[in-house]
């Protein structure tokens, strides 16, 4: 019988924190926009369609989770993805969506 691996709850909690930080449509839009390169808050505000205060709050959550980092350029904060491989997660989510859609179509006969 294989030996059971120890469960490190703390590691799973840290992973959950990152996933929770992504769990909002506006934050997903921000990650998608940053996949194209650095953006300032004003650029992200236009993309997301929310006010600057709301976008700044989303960025604060994402920065605390380590998803984005910023740098100062004059008076502006310029944001980028800290680890661009987060986009692989997006590809996986898209694959799940496609599989769900295929299952739905098969179940509905179409």
Kinemage of the C-alpha trace (Angstrom):
@kinemage 1
@onewidth
@group {chain A} dominant
@subgroup {mainchain}
@vectorlist {calphas} color= white
{ca unk a 1} P 0.000 0.000 0.000
{ca unk a 2} L 1.441 3.419 -0.967
{ca unk a 3} L 2.507 5.689 1.827
{ca unk a 4} L 0.139 8.622 2.376
{ca unk a 5} L 1.610 12.041 1.621
{ca unk a 6} L 1.354 14.562 4.433
{ca unk a 7} L -1.259 17.222 3.842
{ca unk a 8} L 0.136 20.712 4.065
{ca unk a 9} L -3.027 22.718 4.570
{ca unk a 10} L -1.093 25.976 4.614
{ca unk a 11} L 0.108 25.435 1.039
{ca unk a 12} L -3.459 24.792 -0.122
{ca unk a 13} L -4.646 27.916 1.669
{ca unk a 14} L -2.026 29.994 -0.159
{ca unk a 15} L -3.123 28.490 -3.482
{ca unk a 16} L -6.750 29.255 -2.640
{ca unk a 17} L -5.815 32.877 -1.894
{ca unk a 18} L -4.405 33.253 -5.407
{ca unk a 19} L -7.442 31.629 -7.001
{ca unk a 20} L -9.780 33.817 -4.923
{ca unk a 21} L -7.869 36.895 -6.074
{ca unk a 22} L -8.681 35.918 -9.654
{ca unk a 23} L -12.321 35.074 -8.927
{ca unk a 24} L -13.933 38.235 -10.276
{ca unk a 25} L -14.748 39.063 -13.916
{ca unk a 26} L -13.003 42.450 -13.722
{ca unk a 27} L -9.834 40.848 -12.351
{ca unk a 28} L -9.877 38.273 -15.127
{ca unk a 29} L -10.205 41.135 -17.624
{ca unk a 30} L -7.228 42.858 -15.988
{ca unk a 31} L -5.068 39.732 -16.257
{ca unk a 32} L -6.098 39.340 -19.884
{ca unk a 33} L -5.234 42.996 -20.613
{ca unk a 34} L -1.878 42.672 -18.844
{ca unk a 35} L -1.081 39.607 -20.951
{ca unk a 36} L -0.487 42.126 -23.761
{ca unk a 37} L 1.990 44.138 -21.662
{ca unk a 38} L 2.197 46.786 -18.974
{ca unk a 39} L -0.769 49.081 -18.375
{ca unk a 40} L -1.504 52.039 -16.122
{ca unk a 41} L -4.643 52.231 -13.969
{ca unk a 42} L -6.298 54.605 -16.453
{ca unk a 43} L -5.800 52.109 -19.307
{ca unk a 44} L -7.213 49.298 -17.161
{ca unk a 45} L -10.156 51.486 -16.127
{ca unk a 46} L -11.118 51.943 -19.779
{ca unk a 47} L -10.745 48.231 -20.495
{ca unk a 48} L -12.717 47.055 -17.457
{ca unk a 49} L -15.359 49.772 -17.702
{ca unk a 50} L -15.300 50.636 -13.998
{ca unk a 51} L -14.207 53.745 -12.155
{ca unk a 52} L -10.562 54.220 -11.185
{ca unk a 53} L -11.229 53.575 -7.490
{ca unk a 54} L -12.804 50.182 -8.198
{ca unk a 55} L -10.004 49.138 -10.549
{ca unk a 56} L -7.425 50.247 -7.975
{ca unk a 57} L -9.110 48.053 -5.347
{ca unk a 58} L -9.007 45.066 -7.699
{ca unk a 59} L -5.318 45.718 -8.362
{ca unk a 60} L -4.636 45.919 -4.617
{ca unk a 61} L -6.185 42.461 -4.123
{ca unk a 62} L -4.206 41.058 -7.032
{ca unk a 63} L -0.971 42.662 -5.849
{ca unk a 64} L -1.445 41.234 -2.332
{ca unk a 65} L -1.849 37.776 -3.876
{ca unk a 66} L 1.322 38.222 -5.948
{ca unk a 67} L -0.440 38.185 -9.316
{ca unk a 68} L 0.600 41.696 -10.383
{ca unk a 69} L 3.420 44.078 -9.538
{ca unk a 70} L 3.703 47.781 -10.175
{ca unk a 71} L 6.375 50.348 -10.790
{ca unk a 72} L 6.199 54.102 -10.604
{ca unk a 73} L 6.533 56.201 -13.713
{ca unk a 74} L 6.177 59.805 -12.656
{ca unk a 75} L 2.858 59.992 -10.839
{ca unk a 76} L 1.482 56.845 -12.480
{ca unk a 77} L 1.626 53.266 -11.319
{ca unk a 78} L 2.311 50.897 -14.189
{ca unk a 79} L 1.153 47.304 -13.666
{ca unk a 80} L 2.335 44.032 -15.154
{ca unk a 81} L 1.817 40.349 -14.479
{ca unk a 82} L 4.334 39.174 -11.896
{ca unk a 83} L 4.412 35.650 -13.316
{ca unk a 84} L 2.996 35.474 -16.861
{ca unk a 85} L 2.507 31.704 -16.607
{ca unk a 86} L -0.772 32.534 -14.807
{ca unk a 87} L -2.135 32.663 -18.361
{ca unk a 88} L -1.759 28.867 -18.563
{ca unk a 89} L -4.479 28.731 -15.910
{ca unk a 90} L -6.699 30.725 -18.286
{ca unk a 91} L -6.083 28.127 -20.998
{ca unk a 92} L -7.108 25.375 -18.610
{ca unk a 93} L -10.294 27.251 -17.628
{ca unk a 94} L -11.113 27.702 -21.334
{ca unk a 95} L -10.652 23.948 -21.868
{ca unk a 96} L -13.093 23.207 -19.037
{ca unk a 97} L -15.599 25.646 -20.571
{ca unk a 98} L -15.290 23.932 -23.972
{ca unk a 99} L -15.736 20.496 -22.396
{ca unk a 100} L -18.791 21.708 -20.489
{ca unk a 101} L -20.261 23.173 -23.661
{ca unk a 102} L -19.669 19.924 -25.541
{ca unk a 103} L -21.359 17.955 -22.753
{ca unk a 104} L -24.294 20.374 -22.760
{ca unk a 105} L -24.681 20.061 -26.543
{ca unk a 106} L -24.503 16.256 -26.363
{ca unk a 107} L -27.107 16.157 -23.588
{ca unk a 108} L -29.438 18.472 -25.496
{ca unk a 109} L -29.062 16.484 -28.693
{ca unk a 110} L -27.506 19.332 -30.656
